[in-house]
Amino acid sequence: MKQDISKSAIEGERKFLDTLKQYKELIAILVFFLGGVLWMFGYFATKKQLTELRCWMVANVEFVQGRMDAASLSDLSVKNIEDLTALNEKATLNADERARKRRLEIARDEIARKLAAAESATVQALNKLTSGECSDKAN
């Protein structure tokens, strides 16, 4: 009885294997494409990862832009102060020089305001980069 069961099990396995042999090319193609699909999901970034990366890049650009703006405004402020100092050292000013001095004073205040805004933007971008805010947004 035991031999009959094992013989029928072996015959069933052989029939199954013979059936699989007939479709081996089809099975190989399916495994190949399924592997390719799984590889693509593992290789390419997900939408969440792209959102996080975009946030990091925007914050980095804002940080660099703020630093560049602050540096150029600082240089402009120094030039403005030098021009104002030169005008203040003069004993008497004609009408054009008084108008220029007034424009330089107004520009000094405007530069200071823009410099403060640039430094604030830099600090905000740096906080975004260091706090992990981009990782939180992606979740």
N, CA, C and O atoms as CSV, one atom per row, in Angstrom:
chain,resi,resn,atom,element,x,y,z
A,1,MET,N,N,0.813,-1.176,0.000
A,1,MET,CA,C,0.000,0.000,0.000
A,1,MET,C,C,0.871,1.260,0.000
A,1,MET,O,O,0.616,2.237,-0.704
A,2,LYS,N,N,1.916,1.175,0.835
A,2,LYS,CA,C,2.817,2.305,0.916
A,2,LYS,C,C,3.498,2.546,-0.418
A,2,LYS,O,O,3.680,3.693,-0.824
A,3,GLN,N,N,3.871,1.492,-1.092
A,3,GLN,CA,C,4.533,1.632,-2.385
A,3,GLN,C,C,3.596,2.207,-3.428
A,3,GLN,O,O,4.028,2.961,-4.300
A,4,ASP,N,N,2.325,1.863,-3.353
A,4,ASP,CA,C,1.346,2.406,-4.291
A,4,ASP,C,C,1.209,3.932,-4.127
A,4,ASP,O,O,1.093,4.673,-5.103
A,5,ILE,N,N,1.227,4.362,-2.889
A,5,ILE,CA,C,1.098,5.806,-2.621
A,5,ILE,C,C,2.333,6.541,-3.138
A,5,ILE,O,O,2.216,7.592,-3.769
A,6,SER,N,N,3.502,5.993,-2.872
A,6,SER,CA,C,4.732,6.665,-3.312
A,6,SER,C,C,4.846,6.634,-4.844
A,6,SER,O,O,5.315,7.598,-5.448
A,7,LYS,N,N,4.406,5.500,-5.488
A,7,LYS,CA,C,4.427,5.439,-6.944
A,7,LYS,C,C,3.482,6.477,-7.542
A,7,LYS,O,O,3.833,7.141,-8.518
A,8,SER,N,N,2.293,6.623,-6.971
A,8,SER,CA,C,1.340,7.584,-7.509
A,8,SER,C,C,1.823,9.018,-7.261
A,8,SER,O,O,1.574,9.906,-8.077
A,9,ALA,N,N,2.502,9.243,-6.150
A,9,ALA,CA,C,3.052,10.571,-5.871
A,9,ALA,C,C,4.158,10.888,-6.865
A,9,ALA,O,O,4.237,12.010,-7.364
A,10,ILE,N,N,5.010,9.918,-7.158
A,10,ILE,CA,C,6.100,10.119,-8.119
A,10,ILE,C,C,5.532,10.363,-9.513
A,10,ILE,O,O,6.006,11.232,-10.245
A,11,GLU,N,N,4.499,9.579,-9.876
A,11,GLU,CA,C,3.879,9.777,-11.189
A,11,GLU,C,C,3.227,11.160,-11.289
A,11,GLU,O,O,3.293,11.801,-12.338
A,12,GLY,N,N,2.600,11.622,-10.208
A,12,GLY,CA,C,1.984,12.946,-10.190
A,12,GLY,C,C,3.036,14.044,-10.343
A,12,GLY,O,O,2.827,15.038,-11.039
A,13,GLU,N,N,4.177,13.837,-9.671
A,13,GLU,CA,C,5.265,14.824,-9.786
A,13,GLU,C,C,5.807,14.842,-11.210
A,13,GLU,O,O,6.104,15.904,-11.757
A,14,ARG,N,N,5.931,13.665,-11.804
A,14,ARG,CA,C,6.448,13.602,-13.178
A,14,ARG,C,C,5.498,14.295,-14.150
A,14,ARG,O,O,5.939,15.028,-15.035
A,15,LYS,N,N,4.200,14.064,-13.988
A,15,LYS,CA,C,3.224,14.716,-14.865
A,15,LYS,C,C,3.302,16.243,-14.696
A,15,LYS,O,O,3.254,17.000,-15.665
A,16,PHE,N,N,3.422,16.663,-13.434
A,16,PHE,CA,C,3.522,18.092,-13.164
A,16,PHE,C,C,4.788,18.669,-13.804
A,16,PHE,O,O,4.737,19.727,-14.431
A,17,LEU,N,N,5.903,17.991,-13.650
A,17,LEU,CA,C,7.165,18.458,-14.243
A,17,LEU,C,C,7.100,18.444,-15.767
A,17,LEU,O,O,7.625,19.345,-16.421
A,18,ASP,N,N,6.455,17.419,-16.334
A,18,ASP,CA,C,6.306,17.379,-17.795
A,18,ASP,C,C,5.465,18.571,-18.281
A,18,ASP,O,O,5.760,19.166,-19.317
A,19,THR,N,N,4.429,18.905,-17.530
A,19,THR,CA,C,3.595,20.050,-17.888
A,19,THR,C,C,4.410,21.337,-17.797
A,19,THR,O,O,4.311,22.200,-18.669
A,20,LEU,N,N,5.223,21.468,-16.730
A,20,LEU,CA,C,6.061,22.651,-16.581
A,20,LEU,C,C,7.103,22.743,-17.693
A,20,LEU,O,O,7.413,23.840,-18.157
A,21,LYS,N,N,7.637,21.624,-18.118
A,21,LYS,CA,C,8.634,21.628,-19.193
A,21,LYS,C,C,8.046,22.190,-20.481
A,21,LYS,O,O,8.746,22.845,-21.253
A,22,GLN,N,N,6.772,21.937,-20.710
A,22,GLN,CA,C,6.137,22.453,-21.918
A,22,GLN,C,C,6.048,23.988,-21.882
A,22,GLN,O,O,6.079,24.643,-22.923
A,23,TYR,N,N,5.939,24.534,-20.701
A,23,TYR,CA,C,5.781,25.986,-20.562
A,23,TYR,C,C,7.024,26.678,-19.994
A,23,TYR,O,O,6.925,27.783,-19.462
A,24,LYS,N,N,8.189,26.040,-20.102
A,24,LYS,CA,C,9.378,26.610,-19.471
A,24,LYS,C,C,9.771,27.968,-20.066
A,24,LYS,O,O,10.234,28.847,-19.340
A,25,GLU,N,N,9.593,28.144,-21.363
A,25,GLU,CA,C,9.921,29.444,-21.970
A,25,GLU,C,C,8.980,30.538,-21.459
A,25,GLU,O,O,9.409,31.653,-21.163
A,26,LEU,N,N,7.714,30.208,-21.364
A,26,LEU,CA,C,6.734,31.164,-20.863
A,26,LEU,C,C,7.033,31.524,-19.405
A,26,LEU,O,O,6.962,32.693,-19.026
A,27,ILE,N,N,7.357,30.545,-18.610
A,27,ILE,CA,C,7.689,30.784,-17.203
A,27,ILE,C,C,8.949,31.643,-17.099
A,27,ILE,O,O,9.012,32.548,-16.268
A,28,ALA,N,N,9.945,31.369,-17.931
A,28,ALA,CA,C,11.182,32.151,-17.912
A,28,ALA,C,C,10.903,33.618,-18.282
A,28,ALA,O,O,11.455,34.530,-17.666
A,29,ILE,N,N,10.057,33.837,-19.277
A,29,ILE,CA,C,9.709,35.204,-19.686
A,29,ILE,C,C,8.976,35.924,-18.550
A,29,ILE,O,O,9.273,37.081,-18.252
A,30,LEU,N,N,8.013,35.234,-17.915
A,30,LEU,CA,C,7.272,35.846,-16.812
A,30,LEU,C,C,8.195,36.199,-15.639
A,30,LEU,O,O,8.082,37.277,-15.056
A,31,VAL,N,N,9.094,35.294,-15.305
A,31,VAL,CA,C,10.046,35.555,-14.213
A,31,VAL,C,C,10.953,36.733,-14.576
A,31,VAL,O,O,11.250,37.573,-13.728
A,32,PHE,N,N,11.391,36.793,-15.833
A,32,PHE,CA,C,12.256,37.883,-16.276
A,32,PHE,C,C,11.556,39.231,-16.133
A,32,PHE,O,O,12.121,40.165,-15.564
A,33,PHE,N,N,10.332,39.339,-16.647
A,33,PHE,CA,C,9.617,40.605,-16.578
A,33,PHE,C,C,9.200,40.956,-15.147
A,33,PHE,O,O,9.231,42.128,-14.771
A,34,LEU,N,N,8.820,39.983,-14.362
A,34,LEU,CA,C,8.485,40.237,-12.965
A,34,LEU,C,C,9.720,40.752,-12.216
A,34,LEU,O,O,9.621,41.670,-11.401
A,35,GLY,N,N,10.863,40.162,-12.495
A,35,GLY,CA,C,12.114,40.643,-11.891
A,35,GLY,C,C,12.415,42.067,-12.314
A,35,GLY,O,O,12.864,42.878,-11.504
A,36,GLY,N,N,12.170,42.374,-13.577
A,36,GLY,CA,C,12.391,43.731,-14.073
A,36,GLY,C,C,11.489,44.749,-13.389
A,36,GLY,O,O,11.929,45.842,-13.032
A,37,VAL,N,N,10.234,44.384,-13.211
A,37,VAL,CA,C,9.289,45.283,-12.535
A,37,VAL,C,C,9.719,45.494,-11.083
A,37,VAL,O,O,9.707,46.625,-10.596
A,38,LEU,N,N,10.090,44.449,-10.406
A,38,LEU,CA,C,10.544,44.579,-9.017
A,38,LEU,C,C,11.827,45.412,-8.936
A,38,LEU,O,O,11.989,46.210,-8.013
A,39,TRP,N,N,12.722,45.232,-9.883
A,39,TRP,CA,C,13.963,46.029,-9.912
A,39,TRP,C,C,13.636,47.506,-10.093
A,39,TRP,O,O,14.231,48.360,-9.436
A,40,MET,N,N,12.680,47.813,-10.992
A,40,MET,CA,C,12.317,49.217,-11.230
A,40,MET,C,C,11.766,49.863,-9.963
A,40,MET,O,O,12.104,51.007,-9.660
A,41,PHE,N,N,10.927,49.153,-9.225
A,41,PHE,CA,C,10.379,49.728,-7.998
A,41,PHE,C,C,11.466,49.947,-6.962
A,41,PHE,O,O,11.393,50.892,-6.177
A,42,GLY,N,N,12.461,49.096,-6.952
A,42,GLY,CA,C,13.561,49.266,-6.006
A,42,GLY,C,C,14.563,50.307,-6.439
A,42,GLY,O,O,15.191,50.945,-5.594
A,43,TYR,N,N,14.728,50.496,-7.729
A,43,TYR,CA,C,15.772,51.385,-8.246
A,43,TYR,C,C,15.326,52.836,-8.310
A,43,TYR,O,O,16.077,53.719,-7.896
A,44,PHE,N,N,14.154,53.107,-8.804
A,44,PHE,CA,C,13.687,54.475,-8.986
A,44,PHE,C,C,13.060,55.005,-7.702
A,44,PHE,O,O,12.493,54.249,-6.912
A,45,ALA,N,N,13.169,56.298,-7.512
A,45,ALA,CA,C,12.664,56.945,-6.302
A,45,ALA,C,C,11.134,56.968,-6.301
A,45,ALA,O,O,10.482,57.015,-7.345
A,46,THR,N,N,10.602,56.933,-5.100
A,46,THR,CA,C,9.153,57.020,-4.961
A,46,THR,C,C,8.741,58.495,-4.962
A,46,THR,O,O,9.585,59.387,-4.873
A,47,LYS,N,N,7.463,58.728,-5.061
A,47,LYS,CA,C,6.951,60.104,-5.057
A,47,LYS,C,C,7.300,60.799,-3.739
A,47,LYS,O,O,7.626,61.986,-3.722
A,48,LYS,N,N,7.230,60.063,-2.657
A,48,LYS,CA,C,7.579,60.607,-1.342
A,48,LYS,C,C,9.045,61.029,-1.306
A,48,LYS,O,O,9.371,62.106,-0.806
A,49,GLN,N,N,9.921,60.189,-1.831
A,49,GLN,CA,C,11.349,60.521,-1.858
A,49,GLN,C,C,11.611,61.726,-2.745
A,49,GLN,O,O,12.447,62.566,-2.411
A,50,LEU,N,N,10.912,61.825,-3.867
A,50,LEU,CA,C,11.088,62.971,-4.753
A,50,LEU,C,C,10.597,64.260,-4.088
A,50,LEU,O,O,11.219,65.311,-4.245
A,51,THR,N,N,9.493,64.187,-3.353
A,51,THR,CA,C,8.986,65.347,-2.632
A,51,THR,C,C,9.993,65.804,-1.583
A,51,THR,O,O,10.245,67.000,-1.435
A,52,GLU,N,N,10.563,64.855,-0.862
A,52,GLU,CA,C,11.564,65.181,0.152
A,52,GLU,C,C,12.808,65.784,-0.490
A,52,GLU,O,O,13.346,66.770,0.013
A,53,LEU,N,N,13.265,65.209,-1.583
A,53,LEU,CA,C,14.447,65.723,-2.277
A,53,LEU,C,C,14.198,67.133,-2.796
A,53,LEU,O,O,15.070,67.996,-2.696
A,54,ARG,N,N,13.029,67.366,-3.342
A,54,ARG,CA,C,12.694,68.703,-3.847
A,54,ARG,C,C,12.714,69.726,-2.712
A,54,ARG,O,O,13.233,70.830,-2.876
A,55,CYS,N,N,12.156,69.362,-1.576
A,55,CYS,CA,C,12.138,70.251,-0.420
A,55,CYS,C,C,13.561,70.578,0.029
A,55,CYS,O,O,13.873,71.733,0.320
A,56,TRP,N,N,14.423,69.557,0.084
A,56,TRP,CA,C,15.829,69.774,0.473
A,56,TRP,C,C,16.526,70.705,-0.515
A,56,TRP,O,O,17.270,71.601,-0.115
A,57,MET,N,N,16.285,70.491,-1.790
A,57,MET,CA,C,16.948,71.312,-2.801
A,57,MET,C,C,16.461,72.759,-2.760
A,57,MET,O,O,17.266,73.682,-2.884
A,58,VAL,N,N,15.158,72.971,-2.589
A,58,VAL,CA,C,14.620,74.331,-2.506
A,58,VAL,C,C,15.193,75.035,-1.282
A,58,VAL,O,O,15.580,76.201,-1.365
A,59,ALA,N,N,15.252,74.337,-0.143
A,59,ALA,CA,C,15.805,74.934,1.074
A,59,ALA,C,C,17.282,75.274,0.885
A,59,ALA,O,O,17.750,76.315,1.344
A,60,ASN,N,N,18.006,74.393,0.211
A,60,ASN,CA,C,19.430,74.642,-0.037
A,60,ASN,C,C,19.619,75.852,-0.956
A,60,ASN,O,O,20.496,76.682,-0.718
A,61,VAL,N,N,18.809,75.950,-1.992
A,61,VAL,CA,C,18.886,77.105,-2.896
A,61,VAL,C,C,18.540,78.389,-2.139
A,61,VAL,O,O,19.199,79.412,-2.327
A,62,GLU,N,N,17.518,78.344,-1.288
A,62,GLU,CA,C,17.150,79.525,-0.500
A,62,GLU,C,C,18.287,79.937,0.421
A,62,GLU,O,O,18.558,81.126,0.587
A,63,PHE,N,N,18.955,78.952,1.021
A,63,PHE,CA,C,20.075,79.241,1.916
A,63,PHE,C,C,21.224,79.897,1.158
A,63,PHE,O,O,21.754,80.923,1.585
A,64,VAL,N,N,21.602,79.303,0.042
A,64,VAL,CA,C,22.711,79.856,-0.751
A,64,VAL,C,C,22.341,81.233,-1.296
A,64,VAL,O,O,23.167,82.146,-1.282
A,65,GLN,N,N,21.116,81.389,-1.772
A,65,GLN,CA,C,20.681,82.684,-2.300
A,65,GLN,C,C,20.708,83.747,-1.207
A,65,GLN,O,O,21.142,84.873,-1.451
A,66,GLY,N,N,20.253,83.406,-0.018
A,66,GLY,CA,C,20.284,84.348,1.095
A,66,GLY,C,C,21.701,84.754,1.457
A,66,GLY,O,O,21.972,85.921,1.739
A,67,ARG,N,N,22.612,83.772,1.446
A,67,ARG,CA,C,24.021,84.086,1.748
A,67,ARG,C,C,24.623,84.992,0.674
A,67,ARG,O,O,25.354,85.931,0.990
A,68,MET,N,N,24.320,84.716,-0.578
A,68,MET,CA,C,24.848,85.541,-1.670
A,68,MET,C,C,24.269,86.952,-1.606
A,68,MET,O,O,24.991,87.932,-1.791
A,69,ASP,N,N,22.974,87.053,-1.345
A,69,ASP,CA,C,22.343,88.370,-1.229
A,69,ASP,C,C,22.957,89.150,-0.069
A,69,ASP,O,O,23.252,90.338,-0.201
A,70,ALA,N,N,23.148,88.481,1.063
A,70,ALA,CA,C,23.732,89.153,2.229
A,70,ALA,C,C,25.145,89.631,1.929
A,70,ALA,O,O,25.524,90.733,2.326
A,71,ALA,N,N,25.922,88.819,1.237
A,71,ALA,CA,C,27.293,89.215,0.909
A,71,ALA,C,C,27.316,90.416,-0.034
A,71,ALA,O,O,28.077,91.360,0.180
A,72,SER,N,N,26.483,90.384,-1.079
A,72,SER,CA,C,26.488,91.508,-2.022
A,72,SER,C,C,25.925,92.777,-1.374
A,72,SER,O,O,26.403,93.876,-1.655
A,73,LEU,N,N,24.917,92.635,-0.512
A,73,LEU,CA,C,24.379,93.803,0.184
A,73,LEU,C,C,25.376,94.367,1.191
A,73,LEU,O,O,25.431,95.579,1.400
A,74,SER,N,N,26.160,93.497,1.811
A,74,SER,CA,C,27.206,93.972,2.722
A,74,SER,C,C,28.250,94.778,1.964
A,74,SER,O,O,28.685,95.833,2.423
A,75,ASP,N,N,28.646,94.278,0.808
A,75,ASP,CA,C,29.600,95.020,-0.024
A,75,ASP,C,C,29.024,96.372,-0.449
A,75,ASP,O,O,29.717,97.389,-0.418
A,76,LEU,N,N,27.768,96.371,-0.840
A,76,LEU,CA,C,27.105,97.604,-1.249
A,76,LEU,C,C,27.012,98.584,-0.077
A,76,LEU,O,O,27.188,99.790,-0.249
A,77,SER,N,N,26.737,98.055,1.105
A,77,SER,CA,C,26.655,98.894,2.298
A,77,SER,C,C,28.000,99.548,2.604
A,77,SER,O,O,28.063,100.728,2.949
A,78,VAL,N,N,29.059,98.778,2.476
A,78,VAL,CA,C,30.406,99.324,2.705
A,78,VAL,C,C,30.690,100.443,1.714
A,78,VAL,O,O,31.194,101.497,2.100
A,79,LYS,N,N,30.376,100.231,0.455
A,79,LYS,CA,C,30.590,101.259,-0.580
A,79,LYS,C,C,29.760,102.502,-0.263
A,79,LYS,O,O,30.242,103.626,-0.397
A,80,ASN,N,N,28.527,102.298,0.151
A,80,ASN,CA,C,27.639,103.411,0.493
A,80,ASN,C,C,28.208,104.208,1.667
A,80,ASN,O,O,28.216,105.439,1.639
A,81,ILE,N,N,28.679,103.511,2.691
A,81,ILE,CA,C,29.242,104.182,3.868
A,81,ILE,C,C,30.498,104.967,3.492
A,81,ILE,O,O,30.715,106.072,3.990
A,82,GLU,N,N,31.322,104.398,2.615
A,82,GLU,CA,C,32.522,105.113,2.157
A,82,GLU,C,C,32.145,106.411,1.433
A,82,GLU,O,O,32.751,107.458,1.663
A,83,ASP,N,N,31.142,106.329,0.561
A,83,ASP,CA,C,30.699,107.526,-0.168
A,83,ASP,C,C,30.111,108.573,0.784
A,83,ASP,O,O,30.368,109.768,0.636
A,84,LEU,N,N,29.321,108.116,1.760
A,84,LEU,CA,C,28.749,109.039,2.741
A,84,LEU,C,C,29.845,109.689,3.585
A,84,LEU,O,O,29.792,110.886,3.868
A,85,THR,N,N,30.830,108.900,3.981
A,85,THR,CA,C,31.938,109.430,4.774
A,85,THR,C,C,32.695,110.494,3.991
A,85,THR,O,O,33.063,111.535,4.537
A,86,ALA,N,N,32.924,110.229,2.718
A,86,ALA,CA,C,33.623,111.213,1.877
A,86,ALA,C,C,32.828,112.506,1.779
A,86,ALA,O,O,33.406,113.592,1.805
A,87,LEU,N,N,31.513,112.401,1.668
A,87,LEU,CA,C,30.684,113.615,1.598
A,87,LEU,C,C,30.629,114.337,2.950
A,87,LEU,O,O,30.613,115.567,2.992
A,88,ASN,N,N,30.601,113.583,4.047
A,88,ASN,CA,C,30.543,114.192,5.375
A,88,ASN,C,C,31.848,114.913,5.727
A,88,ASN,O,O,31.840,115.852,6.523
A,89,GLU,N,N,32.955,114.483,5.146
A,89,GLU,CA,C,34.252,115.102,5.441
A,89,GLU,C,C,34.427,116.449,4.728
A,89,GLU,O,O,35.287,117.249,5.096
A,90,LYS,N,N,33.620,116.679,3.730
A,90,LYS,CA,C,33.696,117.962,3.021
A,90,LYS,C,C,33.147,119.073,3.912
A,90,LYS,O,O,32.167,118.881,4.632
A,91,ALA,N,N,33.783,120.222,3.853
A,91,ALA,CA,C,33.354,121.359,4.681
A,91,ALA,C,C,32.030,121.933,4.184
A,91,ALA,O,O,31.112,122.177,4.967
A,92,THR,N,N,31.947,122.143,2.890
A,92,THR,CA,C,30.705,122.688,2.318
A,92,THR,C,C,30.253,121.803,1.172
A,92,THR,O,O,31.065,121.265,0.419
A,93,LEU,N,N,28.942,121.662,1.055
A,93,LEU,CA,C,28.361,120.825,-0.002
A,93,LEU,C,C,27.514,121.701,-0.913
A,93,LEU,O,O,26.752,122.549,-0.449
A,94,ASN,N,N,27.655,121.484,-2.206
A,94,ASN,CA,C,26.785,122.197,-3.139
A,94,ASN,C,C,25.448,121.459,-3.230
A,94,ASN,O,O,25.264,120.443,-2.560
A,95,ALA,N,N,24.543,121.936,-4.019
A,95,ALA,CA,C,23.182,121.369,-4.107
A,95,ALA,C,C,23.211,119.923,-4.604
A,95,ALA,O,O,22.485,119.076,-4.084
A,96,ASP,N,N,24.044,119.637,-5.607
A,96,ASP,CA,C,24.139,118.256,-6.126
A,96,ASP,C,C,24.681,117.310,-5.062
A,96,ASP,O,O,24.197,116.185,-4.934
A,97,GLU,N,N,25.657,117.740,-4.316
A,97,GLU,CA,C,26.254,116.885,-3.278
A,97,GLU,C,C,25.276,116.660,-2.129
A,97,GLU,O,O,25.230,115.565,-1.569
A,98,ARG,N,N,24.494,117.677,-1.767
A,98,ARG,CA,C,23.478,117.495,-0.716
A,98,ARG,C,C,22.404,116.507,-1.173
A,98,ARG,O,O,21.947,115.676,-0.389
A,99,ALA,N,N,22.004,116.601,-2.439
A,99,ALA,CA,C,21.000,115.660,-2.977
A,99,ALA,C,C,21.577,114.244,-3.025
A,99,ALA,O,O,20.893,113.273,-2.700
A,100,ARG,N,N,22.823,114.144,-3.427
A,100,ARG,CA,C,23.482,112.821,-3.475
A,100,ARG,C,C,23.603,112.242,-2.068
A,100,ARG,O,O,23.386,111.046,-1.871
A,101,LYS,N,N,23.950,113.085,-1.085
A,101,LYS,CA,C,24.067,112.632,0.302
A,101,LYS,C,C,22.717,112.115,0.805
A,101,LYS,O,O,22.649,111.086,1.478
A,102,ARG,N,N,21.662,112.829,0.476
A,102,ARG,CA,C,20.327,112.391,0.900
A,102,ARG,C,C,19.963,111.046,0.254
A,102,ARG,O,O,19.418,110.163,0.917
A,103,ARG,N,N,20.266,110.897,-1.038
A,103,ARG,CA,C,20.009,109.618,-1.731
A,103,ARG,C,C,20.825,108.490,-1.102
A,103,ARG,O,O,20.322,107.378,-0.943
A,104,LEU,N,N,22.073,108.765,-0.746
A,104,LEU,CA,C,22.909,107.748,-0.102
A,104,LEU,C,C,22.364,107.350,1.269
A,104,LEU,O,O,22.425,106.180,1.645
A,105,GLU,N,N,21.835,108.313,2.010
A,105,GLU,CA,C,21.247,107.996,3.317
A,105,GLU,C,C,19.996,107.139,3.163
A,105,GLU,O,O,19.780,106.192,3.920
A,106,ILE,N,N,19.174,107.485,2.169
A,106,ILE,CA,C,17.970,106.676,1.903
A,106,ILE,C,C,18.381,105.273,1.449
A,106,ILE,O,O,17.794,104.276,1.868
A,107,ALA,N,N,19.402,105.216,0.582
A,107,ALA,CA,C,19.883,103.913,0.103
A,107,ALA,C,C,20.463,103.097,1.254
A,107,ALA,O,O,20.288,101.879,1.296
A,108,ARG,N,N,21.158,103.762,2.197
A,108,ARG,CA,C,21.726,103.058,3.355
A,108,ARG,C,C,20.622,102.366,4.143
A,108,ARG,O,O,20.764,101.207,4.534
A,109,ASP,N,N,19.518,103.081,4.376
A,109,ASP,CA,C,18.400,102.500,5.121
A,109,ASP,C,C,17.761,101.337,4.350
A,109,ASP,O,O,17.403,100.315,4.936
A,110,GLU,N,N,17.626,101.507,3.047
A,110,GLU,CA,C,17.047,100.446,2.204
A,110,GLU,C,C,17.959,99.220,2.182
A,110,GLU,O,O,17.487,98.085,2.250
A,111,ILE,N,N,19.257,99.459,2.088
A,111,ILE,CA,C,20.224,98.338,2.090
A,111,ILE,C,C,20.156,97.599,3.418
A,111,ILE,O,O,20.179,96.369,3.447
A,112,ALA,N,N,20.072,98.339,4.512
A,112,ALA,CA,C,19.993,97.707,5.837
A,112,ALA,C,C,18.733,96.852,5.948
A,112,ALA,O,O,18.775,95.755,6.504
A,113,ARG,N,N,17.613,97.350,5.420
A,113,ARG,CA,C,16.361,96.581,5.452
A,113,ARG,C,C,16.476,95.307,4.628
A,113,ARG,O,O,16.072,94.231,5.071
A,114,LYS,N,N,17.029,95.434,3.423
A,114,LYS,CA,C,17.191,94.258,2.553
A,114,LYS,C,C,18.187,93.267,3.133
A,114,LYS,O,O,18.009,92.056,3.002
A,115,LEU,N,N,19.244,93.779,3.779
A,115,LEU,CA,C,20.235,92.906,4.403
A,115,LEU,C,C,19.602,92.104,5.540
A,115,LEU,O,O,19.869,90.912,5.685
A,116,ALA,N,N,18.776,92.750,6.331
A,116,ALA,CA,C,18.080,92.049,7.414
A,116,ALA,C,C,17.147,90.979,6.849
A,116,ALA,O,O,17.055,89.882,7.400
A,117,ALA,N,N,16.458,91.293,5.754
A,117,ALA,CA,C,15.557,90.317,5.127
A,117,ALA,C,C,16.344,89.129,4.567
A,117,ALA,O,O,15.908,87.984,4.683
A,118,ALA,N,N,17.496,89.401,3.962
A,118,ALA,CA,C,18.327,88.324,3.404
A,118,ALA,C,C,18.863,87.428,4.514
A,118,ALA,O,O,18.884,86.205,4.375
A,119,GLU,N,N,19.290,88.032,5.602
A,119,GLU,CA,C,19.797,87.234,6.726
A,119,GLU,C,C,18.686,86.424,7.370
A,119,GLU,O,O,18.909,85.294,7.803
A,120,SER,N,N,17.493,86.994,7.435
A,120,SER,CA,C,16.344,86.269,7.978
A,120,SER,C,C,15.996,85.070,7.090
A,120,SER,O,O,15.719,83.980,7.591
A,121,ALA,N,N,16.011,85.277,5.776
A,121,ALA,CA,C,15.728,84.177,4.842
A,121,ALA,C,C,16.787,83.081,4.959
A,121,ALA,O,O,16.473,81.894,4.870
A,122,THR,N,N,18.040,83.487,5.158
A,122,THR,CA,C,19.119,82.510,5.313
A,122,THR,C,C,18.910,81.680,6.581
A,122,THR,O,O,19.076,80.461,6.570
A,123,VAL,N,N,18.548,82.350,7.663
A,123,VAL,CA,C,18.323,81.646,8.929
A,123,VAL,C,C,17.138,80.686,8.801
A,123,VAL,O,O,17.200,79.555,9.282
A,124,GLN,N,N,16.066,81.133,8.159
A,124,GLN,CA,C,14.899,80.259,7.975
A,124,GLN,C,C,15.249,79.032,7.140
A,124,GLN,O,O,14.839,77.917,7.464
A,125,ALA,N,N,16.006,79.240,6.069
A,125,ALA,CA,C,16.400,78.106,5.220
A,125,ALA,C,C,17.318,77.158,5.986
A,125,ALA,O,O,17.195,75.940,5.860
A,126,LEU,N,N,18.227,77.703,6.770
A,126,LEU,CA,C,19.126,76.857,7.562
A,126,LEU,C,C,18.343,76.072,8.601
A,126,LEU,O,O,18.630,74.898,8.839
A,127,ASN,N,N,17.367,76.700,9.214
A,127,ASN,CA,C,16.523,75.985,10.179
A,127,ASN,C,C,15.754,74.857,9.494
A,127,ASN,O,O,15.602,73.771,10.054
A,128,LYS,N,N,15.277,75.119,8.296
A,128,LYS,CA,C,14.551,74.083,7.540
A,128,LYS,C,C,15.474,72.903,7.233
A,128,LYS,O,O,15.062,71.745,7.312
A,129,LEU,N,N,16.723,73.208,6.883
A,129,LEU,CA,C,17.681,72.154,6.554
A,129,LEU,C,C,18.091,71.351,7.790
A,129,LEU,O,O,18.230,70.130,7.719
A,130,THR,N,N,18.282,72.025,8.908
A,130,THR,CA,C,18.798,71.337,10.103
A,130,THR,C,C,17.701,70.695,10.950
A,130,THR,O,O,17.978,69.767,11.710
A,131,SER,N,N,16.470,71.169,10.834
A,131,SER,CA,C,15.408,70.654,11.690
A,131,SER,C,C,14.777,69.366,11.171
A,131,SER,O,O,14.060,68.691,11.909
A,132,GLY,N,N,15.029,69.026,9.938
A,132,GLY,CA,C,14.402,67.834,9.365
A,132,GLY,C,C,12.988,68.105,8.891
A,132,GLY,O,O,12.195,67.175,8.740
A,133,GLU,N,N,12.662,69.369,8.654
A,133,GLU,CA,C,11.320,69.737,8.232
A,133,GLU,C,C,10.949,69.071,6.900
A,133,GLU,O,O,9.791,68.717,6.679
A,134,CYS,N,N,11.927,68.908,6.031
A,134,CYS,CA,C,11.647,68.282,4.727
A,134,CYS,C,C,11.264,66.812,4.902
A,134,CYS,O,O,10.393,66.306,4.193
A,135,SER,N,N,11.906,66.137,5.834
A,135,SER,CA,C,11.565,64.740,6.091
A,135,SER,C,C,10.164,64.621,6.674
A,135,SER,O,O,9.438,63.671,6.381
A,136,ASP,N,N,9.791,65.594,7.502
A,136,ASP,CA,C,8.460,65.586,8.096
A,136,ASP,C,C,7.385,65.842,7.052
A,136,ASP,O,O,6.316,65.234,7.098
A,137,LYS,N,N,7.664,66.748,6.101
A,137,LYS,CA,C,6.695,67.061,5.040
A,137,LYS,C,C,6.441,65.855,4.148
A,137,LYS,O,O,5.317,65.628,3.702
A,138,ALA,N,N,7.496,65.083,3.890
A,138,ALA,CA,C,7.357,63.933,2.996
A,138,ALA,C,C,6.511,62.840,3.641
A,138,ALA,O,O,5.882,62.049,2.937
A,139,ASN,N,N,6.489,62.788,4.950
A,139,ASN,CA,C,5.708,61.766,5.646
A,139,ASN,C,C,4.304,62.206,5.709
A,139,ASN,O,O,3.458,61.497,6.255
